[in-house]
Amino acid sequence: MHASNSVANTYKNQQIMTASPEELTLMLYNGAIRFVSESMAALEQKDLEKAHNTNMRAQDIVREFMNTLNMDYEVSKGYFQLYDYIEFSLIQGNLKNDRALLAEAKDMLQELRNTWVEAMKLSRQQKAASS
């Protein structure tokens, strides 16, 4: 089992090292969604420590999104407010062990991820059209 974990970690590290900034953002969205899902599942299983730890990892990713926004663009202010609300929902969901608040945060993250995927597709199409 240890050897397969090592291979998986090596593969994951290779993915991260060769990913474009767009792909890294997508990985972060997917990671945040996965951590919120794990936190929700842990709450159902009454594993409060795991629920807390996975929630904190999702919060870390959301804070990273907030910290890396380029506030020179007007649209960034709207994204900042969304991330701020998602972070608030994660914090309150963690403090209150409230699965509904976590589900709301997860839904918003999924919407943002889906929008990001569409933006990536459009960008690829535009690059292909211009070459």
One Martini backbone bead per residue (centre of mass of N, CA, C, O) as a GRO file, in nm:
protein
  131
    1MET     BB    1   0.057   0.063  -0.021
    2HIS     BB    2   0.295   0.264   0.002
    3ALA     BB    3   0.387   0.252  -0.297
    4SER     BB    4   0.122   0.368  -0.421
    5ASN     BB    5   0.137   0.640  -0.275
    6SER     BB    6   0.406   0.726  -0.401
    7VAL     BB    7   0.308   0.720  -0.694
    8ALA     BB    8   0.074   0.919  -0.658
    9ASN     BB    9   0.248   1.157  -0.558
   10THR     BB   10   0.429   1.176  -0.804
   11TYR     BB   11   0.204   1.228  -1.007
   12LYS     BB   12   0.088   1.480  -0.873
   13ASN     BB   13   0.347   1.649  -0.881
   14GLN     BB   14   0.372   1.640  -1.189
   15GLN     BB   15   0.107   1.783  -1.251
   16ILE     BB   16   0.174   2.048  -1.104
   17MET     BB   17   0.448   2.117  -1.253
   18THR     BB   18   0.290   2.105  -1.558
   19ALA     BB   19   0.087   2.314  -1.501
   20SER     BB   20  -0.110   2.551  -1.561
   21PRO     BB   21  -0.260   2.811  -1.417
   22GLU     BB   22  -0.543   2.714  -1.497
   23GLU     BB   23  -0.511   2.421  -1.389
   24LEU     BB   24  -0.449   2.499  -1.097
   25THR     BB   25  -0.718   2.632  -1.040
   26LEU     BB   26  -0.886   2.381  -1.091
   27MET     BB   27  -0.753   2.211  -0.869
   28LEU     BB   28  -0.844   2.394  -0.639
   29TYR     BB   29  -1.143   2.367  -0.675
   30ASN     BB   30  -1.150   2.059  -0.647
   31GLY     BB   31  -1.028   2.053  -0.364
   32ALA     BB   32  -1.240   2.220  -0.216
   33ILE     BB   33  -1.478   2.039  -0.282
   34ARG     BB   34  -1.363   1.783  -0.155
   35PHE     BB   35  -1.331   1.896   0.136
   36VAL     BB   36  -1.629   1.962   0.180
   37SER     BB   37  -1.734   1.677   0.134
   38GLU     BB   38  -1.567   1.549   0.364
   39SER     BB   39  -1.687   1.721   0.588
   40MET     BB   40  -1.980   1.631   0.552
   41ALA     BB   41  -1.929   1.328   0.594
   42ALA     BB   42  -1.805   1.355   0.878
   43LEU     BB   43  -2.054   1.471   1.013
   44GLU     BB   44  -2.234   1.223   0.963
   45GLN     BB   45  -2.008   1.042   1.131
   46LYS     BB   46  -1.908   1.219   1.383
   47ASP     BB   47  -1.623   1.343   1.267
   48LEU     BB   48  -1.506   1.633   1.383
   49GLU     BB   49  -1.207   1.640   1.315
   50LYS     BB   50  -1.229   1.588   1.011
   51ALA     BB   51  -1.425   1.815   0.950
   52HIS     BB   52  -1.233   2.039   1.036
   53ASN     BB   53  -0.979   1.976   0.864
   54THR     BB   54  -1.120   1.991   0.582
   55ASN     BB   55  -1.232   2.273   0.614
   56MET     BB   56  -0.958   2.419   0.645
   57ARG     BB   57  -0.858   2.347   0.362
   58ALA     BB   58  -1.079   2.501   0.213
   59GLN     BB   59  -1.018   2.776   0.338
   60ASP     BB   60  -0.732   2.802   0.226
   61ILE     BB   61  -0.816   2.815  -0.071
   62VAL     BB   62  -1.003   3.058  -0.057
   63ARG     BB   63  -0.784   3.251   0.049
   64GLU     BB   64  -0.604   3.224  -0.197
   65PHE     BB   65  -0.800   3.348  -0.393
   66MET     BB   66  -0.817   3.622  -0.247
   67ASN     BB   67  -0.500   3.690  -0.247
   68THR     BB   68  -0.477   3.658  -0.588
   69LEU     BB   69  -0.633   3.887  -0.664
   70ASN     BB   70  -0.682   4.131  -0.911
   71MET     BB   71  -0.784   4.457  -0.811
   72ASP     BB   72  -0.774   4.613  -1.097
   73TYR     BB   73  -1.039   4.461  -1.135
   74GLU     BB   74  -1.373   4.479  -1.104
   75VAL     BB   75  -1.446   4.171  -1.093
   76SER     BB   76  -1.281   4.105  -0.833
   77LYS     BB   77  -1.479   4.220  -0.627
   78GLY     BB   78  -1.695   4.002  -0.670
   79TYR     BB   79  -1.517   3.760  -0.604
   80PHE     BB   80  -1.444   3.844  -0.322
   81GLN     BB   81  -1.733   3.830  -0.210
   82LEU     BB   82  -1.775   3.533  -0.267
   83TYR     BB   83  -1.536   3.422  -0.105
   84ASP     BB   84  -1.622   3.550   0.161
   85TYR     BB   85  -1.887   3.390   0.183
   86ILE     BB   86  -1.767   3.111   0.170
   87GLU     BB   87  -1.591   3.141   0.418
   88PHE     BB   88  -1.820   3.200   0.613
   89SER     BB   89  -1.969   2.929   0.566
   90LEU     BB   90  -1.734   2.751   0.661
   91ILE     BB   91  -1.701   2.864   0.943
   92GLN     BB   92  -1.995   2.824   1.040
   93GLY     BB   93  -2.011   2.523   0.970
   94ASN     BB   94  -1.784   2.449   1.170
   95LEU     BB   95  -1.893   2.571   1.437
   96LYS     BB   96  -2.203   2.433   1.389
   97ASN     BB   97  -2.222   2.176   1.227
   98ASP     BB   98  -2.331   2.278   0.924
   99ARG     BB   99  -2.427   2.129   0.636
  100ALA     BB  100  -2.579   2.355   0.479
  101LEU     BB  101  -2.342   2.556   0.465
  102LEU     BB  102  -2.155   2.364   0.313
  103ALA     BB  103  -2.338   2.322   0.068
  104GLU     BB  104  -2.334   2.616  -0.022
  105ALA     BB  105  -2.031   2.636  -0.068
  106LYS     BB  106  -2.013   2.407  -0.272
  107ASP     BB  107  -2.202   2.523  -0.486
  108MET     BB  108  -2.033   2.778  -0.540
  109LEU     BB  109  -1.773   2.631  -0.622
  110GLN     BB  110  -1.898   2.480  -0.862
  111GLU     BB  111  -1.978   2.728  -1.022
  112LEU     BB  112  -1.694   2.847  -1.046
  113ARG     BB  113  -1.568   2.602  -1.182
  114ASN     BB  114  -1.756   2.594  -1.431
  115THR     BB  115  -1.676   2.874  -1.530
  116TRP     BB  116  -1.377   2.812  -1.561
  117VAL     BB  117  -1.406   2.590  -1.773
  118GLU     BB  118  -1.538   2.771  -1.986
  119ALA     BB  119  -1.305   2.974  -2.004
  120MET     BB  120  -1.096   2.770  -2.101
  121LYS     BB  121  -1.240   2.693  -2.362
  122LEU     BB  122  -1.249   2.975  -2.489
  123SER     BB  123  -0.946   3.024  -2.488
  124ARG     BB  124  -0.873   2.786  -2.672
  125GLN     BB  125  -1.046   2.875  -2.914
  126GLN     BB  126  -0.905   3.149  -2.956
  127LYS     BB  127  -0.621   3.037  -3.001
  128ALA     BB  128  -0.696   2.855  -3.244
  129ALA     BB  129  -0.815   3.087  -3.427
  130SER     BB  130  -0.533   3.266  -3.420
  131SER     BB  131  -0.343   3.022  -3.563
   0.00000   0.00000   0.00000
